[in-house]
Amino acid sequence: MQKVNIIWFRRDLRLNDNAALYHALQSGIPVLPIFIFDKNILDKLDQKADRRVAFIHSALEEMQQKLLKMGSSLEVYYGTPLEIFKSLAGKYELVQVFANHDYEPYALERENATRHFLETNHTTLVTFKDQVVFEKNEVVKDDGTPYTIFTPYSRKWKAKLIDDHLQPFATEKYFKNFYQQSAHPIPTLQSMGFIEVDKPFPSQSLNEELVKKYSDQRNFPAIEGTSKLGVHLRFGTISIRELARKSRGLSETFLNELIWRDFYHMILFHFPQVGHYKAFKPQYDLIEWRIEEGEFERWCNGQTGYPIVDAGMRELNETGFMHNRVRMIVASFLTKHLLIDWRWGEAYFAQKLLDYDLAANNGGWQWAAGSGCDAAPYFRIFNPYLQTQKFDPKLAYIKKWVPEFQEFTYPAPIVVHEDARKRCLEVYGKALKK
């Protein structure tokens, strides 16, 4: 039986500057690259035209072409990790399995179960930091406790950063150590119950001119002022080290966005209850949210009668993307104008966002609802009209996504802003005084 080490790709779909791959290739044993389309995840997806599954599939095909040129091949499977590793253990003599850290609750459960099986098979699972610059306890207060406010965390993060933290892992030097075999076919999307999507995915190249103007342009949804690299960071088709290294001298504001990612992953590690959809501030779980499925559906479909909100939701539904400023507006509207539980909105974004990431999505929604760490105070309620005047003054974004907003066919506002604000303050105030 062939002796191999395995590199288990998960949310790190690239061959360059990959921590676990680097260590695997240096191990002295042929490295077999694998990816598992995890049925435990895929079977819960409602949409058969899921853009994220299509994105992963596309990234794997790109990796496969590179591996075939080296005389190697990805082995891609559709199943549960345990059954796949049991199959691999019958096919190869497994020495070690290499992977990069994941911080989400299900990922940790999956990892523990896999580790337990591998150990009974005399195989070890070793994991490495890769998707963030700093993780877990690497940036904490002087007394060793975790930060819960972003600004002091970001100061410490920047003070701690040295060039070595952003050095790429030179995997290319060791590509000859991939296990040599002929092409292993990748399961088709159709064979897994999904269909092709026809819209192109965002480019993974960093537009340096955009980054230089990022601070001035990032809040205006009608402008191409954001990088749209979120999906590439989410699935690891770009290295966080490369991105931080390139952006470091171009824009402090852009670098801060990368630090926010580290911050939210650190929060998920230290406060795992947020990954199980508990409010970071427990008293916010006392809020009496309204159970209004009809209003929630209007919000989902972009039919609230508030054009900036509806534009954002329609952009999301059609493209899998929503501008960052608009994400804040629609989240504030759902939780404060409609008084609908932030978890409903978080779950909807989880279904639709191409760049969905539990740590960041949960953090953003709890920020908007006021229940999270470093959150907006509950009495800060975005006025959609003022947000429109400030960030879409020529209505270009609204006209693109809600062309009928001035016509009789467009719905009347679902709620009056002033009334909704008053109701929100009363309900939040009542819960938070308990």
C-alpha positions in Angstrom: 0.0 0.0 0.0 1.4 3.4 -1.0 2.5 5.5 2.0 1.2 9.1 1.8 0.7 12.3 3.7 -2.6 14.1 2.9 -3.2 17.8 2.5 -6.9 18.3 3.2 -8.0 21.5 1.5 -11.0 23.2 3.1 -11.2 27.0 3.0 -7.7 27.4 1.5 -8.1 26.6 -2.1 -4.7 27.6 -3.5 -1.3 26.0 -4.0 0.8 29.1 -3.3 1.5 30.5 0.1 -0.5 27.9 2.0 0.8 27.0 5.5 -0.5 23.4 5.8 0.6 22.6 2.2 4.0 24.0 2.9 4.5 21.8 5.9 3.1 18.8 4.2 5.4 19.1 1.2 8.4 19.3 3.5 7.5 16.1 5.3 9.5 13.8 3.2 6.5 11.6 2.2 4.5 12.0 -1.0 1.7 14.4 -0.5 -1.8 13.5 -1.7 -4.1 16.6 -2.1 -7.8 16.0 -1.4 -11.0 18.0 -1.1 -14.3 16.8 0.3 -17.6 18.3 -0.8 -19.1 17.7 2.7 -22.6 16.3 2.5 -23.3 17.5 6.0 -23.0 21.1 4.7 -24.2 20.7 1.1 -27.4 18.7 2.0 -28.6 21.7 4.1 -28.4 24.2 1.1 -31.7 25.1 -0.3 -30.5 26.6 -3.6 -29.5 24.2 -6.4 -27.9 27.2 -8.2 -25.7 27.9 -5.1 -23.0 30.3 -6.3 -20.6 29.2 -3.5 -20.6 25.6 -4.5 -20.0 26.7 -8.1 -17.2 28.9 -6.9 -15.5 26.1 -5.0 -15.9 23.8 -8.0 -14.3 26.4 -10.3 -11.4 26.9 -7.9 -10.8 23.1 -7.6 -10.7 22.8 -11.4 -8.1 25.6 -11.6 -6.0 23.8 -8.9 -6.4 20.5 -10.8 -5.0 21.9 -14.0 -1.9 23.1 -12.1 -1.5 19.7 -10.4 -1.9 17.7 -13.6 1.1 19.7 -15.1 3.1 18.4 -12.1 2.1 14.8 -12.7 -0.2 14.9 -9.7 -4.0 15.1 -9.1 -6.5 16.3 -6.6 -8.7 13.6 -5.3 -12.1 15.3 -4.9 -15.0 13.5 -3.1 -18.6 14.0 -2.3 -19.6 12.5 1.1 -19.0 12.9 4.8 -15.4 13.4 6.0 -15.5 10.3 8.2 -16.6 8.0 5.4 -14.1 9.5 3.0 -11.2 9.1 5.4 -12.3 5.5 6.1 -12.1 4.9 2.3 -8.7 6.6 2.0 -7.4 4.5 4.9 -8.3 1.4 3.0 -6.6 2.7 -0.2 -3.4 4.3 1.2 -1.1 3.9 4.2 -1.9 7.3 5.8 0.9 8.8 7.9 -0.2 12.3 8.6 -3.1 14.6 7.5 -2.3 18.3 7.2 -4.9 21.0 7.2 -5.3 24.7 8.1 -7.3 25.9 11.1 -11.0 26.6 10.9 -12.8 28.3 13.8 -16.4 27.6 13.2 -18.4 25.3 15.4 -19.2 22.6 12.8 -15.6 22.7 11.5 -14.3 22.0 15.0 -16.8 19.1 15.5 -15.8 17.6 12.1 -12.1 18.0 12.9 -12.5 16.3 16.3 -14.4 13.4 14.9 -11.8 13.0 12.0 -8.9 13.3 14.4 -10.4 10.6 16.6 -10.8 8.2 13.7 -7.3 8.9 12.3 -5.7 8.3 15.7 -7.4 4.8 15.9 -5.8 4.3 12.5 -2.3 5.4 13.8 -2.5 8.6 11.8 -2.2 12.1 13.1 -4.1 15.3 12.0 -1.9 18.4 12.3 -3.3 21.9 11.6 -1.8 25.4 11.0 -2.8 29.0 11.1 -3.5 30.3 7.6 -6.7 32.2 7.0 -5.8 35.1 9.4 -2.7 37.0 10.3 -3.2 36.7 14.1 -5.5 34.2 15.8 -6.7 33.0 19.2 -4.5 34.4 21.9 -1.9 36.1 19.7 -3.4 39.6 20.2 -4.8 40.0 23.7 -4.7 42.6 26.4 -1.6 43.0 28.6 -3.4 40.9 31.3 -4.0 38.1 28.8 -7.8 38.6 28.4 -9.3 39.1 25.0 -10.2 42.4 23.5 -13.9 43.1 22.9 -13.4 46.6 21.4 -11.9 46.8 17.9 -9.8 50.0 18.1 -7.5 48.9 20.9 -7.3 45.5 19.4 -6.3 47.0 16.0 -3.6 49.1 17.7 -2.1 46.1 19.4 -2.4 44.1 16.1 -0.4 46.8 14.2 2.1 47.1 17.0 2.7 43.4 17.0 3.0 43.1 13.2 6.4 42.5 11.7 7.4 41.6 8.2 7.9 38.0 9.1 4.1 37.6 9.8 3.4 38.4 6.2 6.1 36.3 4.6 4.7 33.8 2.1 5.1 30.1 2.6 7.3 29.1 -0.4 5.3 26.0 -1.4 6.5 26.2 -5.0 10.0 25.0 -4.0 8.6 21.6 -3.0 6.0 20.9 -5.6 8.0 17.9 -6.7 6.9 16.2 -3.5 3.2 15.9 -4.6 2.1 12.3 -5.0 2.4 11.3 -8.6 -0.7 9.8 -10.3 -3.0 10.3 -13.3 -6.0 12.5 -13.3 -8.7 11.8 -10.7 -12.0 13.1 -12.0 -13.8 15.9 -10.1 -17.5 15.2 -9.4 -19.7 17.4 -11.5 -22.0 19.9 -9.9 -24.9 18.0 -11.4 -23.8 14.7 -9.7 -24.0 16.5 -6.4 -27.5 17.9 -7.1 -26.4 21.5 -8.1 -26.5 23.4 -11.4 -24.2 25.7 -13.2 -24.3 29.4 -12.5 -23.6 31.8 -15.4 -22.5 35.0 -13.7 -18.7 35.6 -13.5 -17.0 35.6 -10.1 -15.1 38.7 -8.8 -11.5 39.0 -9.9 -8.9 37.8 -7.3 -6.4 40.4 -8.3 -5.9 43.4 -6.1 -6.7 46.7 -7.8 -4.0 49.0 -6.2 -5.7 52.2 -7.5 -8.9 51.2 -5.9 -7.2 50.5 -2.6 -5.5 53.9 -2.7 -8.9 55.5 -3.0 -10.6 53.1 -0.7 -11.1 55.4 2.2 -12.8 58.0 0.1 -14.9 55.7 -2.1 -15.8 52.7 0.0 -19.1 54.0 1.4 -20.7 54.8 -2.0 -22.5 51.8 -3.4 -22.9 53.2 -6.9 -19.1 53.4 -7.2 -16.8 50.4 -7.8 -15.0 51.4 -4.6 -14.6 48.0 -2.8 -12.4 45.1 -3.8 -15.0 42.3 -3.7 -12.2 40.1 -2.5 -14.4 38.7 0.3 -15.2 35.5 -1.5 -11.5 34.9 -2.2 -10.6 35.4 1.4 -13.5 33.2 2.5 -12.5 30.2 0.4 -8.7 30.9 0.5 -8.2 31.4 -3.2 -6.0 34.4 -2.2 -3.6 34.5 0.7 -4.4 36.9 3.6 -0.7 37.5 4.0 -0.3 38.5 0.4 -3.3 40.9 0.6 -2.1 42.5 3.9 1.4 42.8 2.5 0.2 44.6 -0.7 -2.3 46.8 1.0 -0.2 47.8 4.0 1.4 50.9 2.5 -1.6 51.8 0.2 -4.5 52.3 2.6 -4.8 52.2 6.4 -8.6 51.9 6.0 -8.3 48.9 3.8 -5.9 47.2 6.1 -8.4 47.8 9.0 -11.0 45.8 7.1 -8.5 42.9 7.1 -8.0 43.4 10.8 -11.7 43.3 11.4 -11.6 39.7 10.0 -9.0 38.7 12.5 -11.0 40.4 15.3 -14.2 38.6 14.6 -12.4 35.2 14.3 -10.7 36.0 17.6 -14.1 36.8 19.1 -15.5 33.5 17.8 -12.6 31.6 19.4 -12.9 33.3 22.9 -16.7 33.6 22.9 -17.9 30.4 21.1 -21.5 31.1 22.2 -21.8 33.7 19.4 -21.2 30.8 16.9 -24.2 29.2 18.4 -26.3 32.3 17.8 -26.3 33.7 21.3 -26.1 37.5 21.8 -22.6 38.6 22.7 -24.3 40.8 25.3 -26.7 38.3 27.0 -29.3 41.0 28.0 -30.1 41.5 24.3 -31.6 38.0 24.2 -34.3 39.5 26.4 -35.6 41.7 23.6 -39.1 40.8 22.5 -38.6 40.5 18.8 -41.6 40.6 16.5 -42.6 37.4 14.7 -43.6 38.9 11.4 -43.0 36.5 8.6 -44.8 38.6 6.0 -42.7 41.7 6.8 -39.5 39.5 6.8 -40.5 38.2 3.4 -40.9 41.8 2.1 -37.5 42.6 3.4 -36.0 39.5 1.8 -37.5 40.4 -1.6 -36.6 44.0 -1.6 -40.2 45.2 -1.2 -40.1 47.4 1.9 -40.9 50.7 0.2 -37.5 52.0 1.4 -35.5 52.2 -1.9 -32.0 52.0 -0.4 -33.0 48.9 1.6 -34.7 47.3 -1.4 -31.8 48.0 -3.7 -29.4 46.2 -1.3 -31.7 43.1 -1.0 -32.2 42.9 -4.7 -28.5 43.2 -5.4 -27.9 40.4 -2.9 -30.6 38.1 -4.4 -29.4 38.6 -7.9 -25.6 38.6 -7.5 -24.7 37.1 -4.1 -23.0 40.3 -3.2 -24.1 43.4 -1.2 -22.1 46.6 -0.7 -20.7 46.9 2.8 -22.4 50.2 3.6 -25.8 48.8 2.4 -25.3 45.7 4.5 -25.3 47.9 7.6 -28.4 49.8 6.4 -30.5 46.7 5.6 -29.4 45.0 8.9 -30.3 48.1 11.0 -33.6 48.3 9.2 -34.6 44.7 9.9 -33.6 44.7 13.5 -34.6 48.2 14.5 -37.3 49.4 12.1 -39.1 46.0 11.9 -37.9 44.7 15.2 -37.2 41.3 13.7 -34.6 39.1 15.3 -31.1 39.6 13.9 -30.7 35.8 13.6 -33.4 35.8 10.8 -31.3 38.3 8.8 -28.1 36.5 9.6 -29.5 33.2 8.4 -30.8 34.8 5.2 -27.3 36.3 4.5 -25.9 32.9 5.2 -28.0 31.5 2.4 -27.3 34.2 -0.1 -23.9 35.8 0.4 -21.1 34.5 -1.9 -18.6 35.7 0.7 -20.5 34.3 3.7 -18.3 33.8 6.7 -19.8 32.9 10.0 -17.5 35.0 12.2 -17.8 38.2 10.1 -21.5 37.8 9.3 -22.4 37.1 12.9 -20.3 40.0 14.1 -21.8 42.4 11.6 -25.4 41.4 12.4 -24.8 41.7 16.1 -23.1 45.0 15.6 -26.2 46.3 13.7 -28.6 44.9 16.4 -26.5 46.4 19.2 -26.0 43.0 20.8 -22.4 42.4 19.7 -19.0 43.4 20.8 -18.0 47.0 20.0 -21.6 47.4 18.7 -23.5 50.5 17.8 -25.5 51.6 20.8 -29.1 50.5 20.6 -30.4 54.0 20.2 -28.4 54.6 17.1 -30.9 53.9 14.4 -30.0 54.5 10.8 -32.4 56.7 9.0 -32.6 55.2 5.5 -33.5 58.6 3.9 -30.4 60.3 5.4 -28.2 57.3 4.5 -29.5 57.7 0.9 -28.7 61.4 0.8 -25.3 60.8 2.2 -24.2 57.7 0.3 -26.3 57.6 -2.9 -27.1 61.3 -3.4 -27.7 60.9 -7.2 -29.8 57.8 -6.6 -27.6 55.9 -9.1 -27.5 52.8 -7.0 -31.2 52.9 -6.3 -32.1 53.5 -10.0 -30.0 50.4 -10.9 -31.7 48.0 -8.6 -35.1 49.6 -8.0 -35.9 51.4 -11.3 -39.7 51.6 -10.4 -39.1 53.4 -7.0 -40.9 56.6 -8.2 -43.8 54.8 -9.8 -47.3 53.9 -8.4 -46.4 50.2 -8.6 -43.7 50.6 -6.0 -45.0 49.7 -2.5 -45.6 52.3 0.2 -43.1 52.2 3.1 -43.7 49.2 5.3 -43.3 51.3 8.4 -43.0 55.1 9.1 -39.4 55.9 10.1 -40.3 58.0 13.1 -42.9 55.5 14.5 -40.4 52.6 14.0 -37.7 54.5 15.8 -39.9 55.3 18.7 -41.1 51.7 19.0 -37.5 50.4 18.8 -36.4 52.6 21.6 -39.3 51.5 23.8 -38.8 47.8 23.2 -35.0 47.8 23.5 -35.2 50.1 26.5 -37.7 47.8 28.3 -35.5 44.7 27.7 -32.2 46.3 28.7 -33.6 47.8 31.9 -34.4 44.3 33.3 
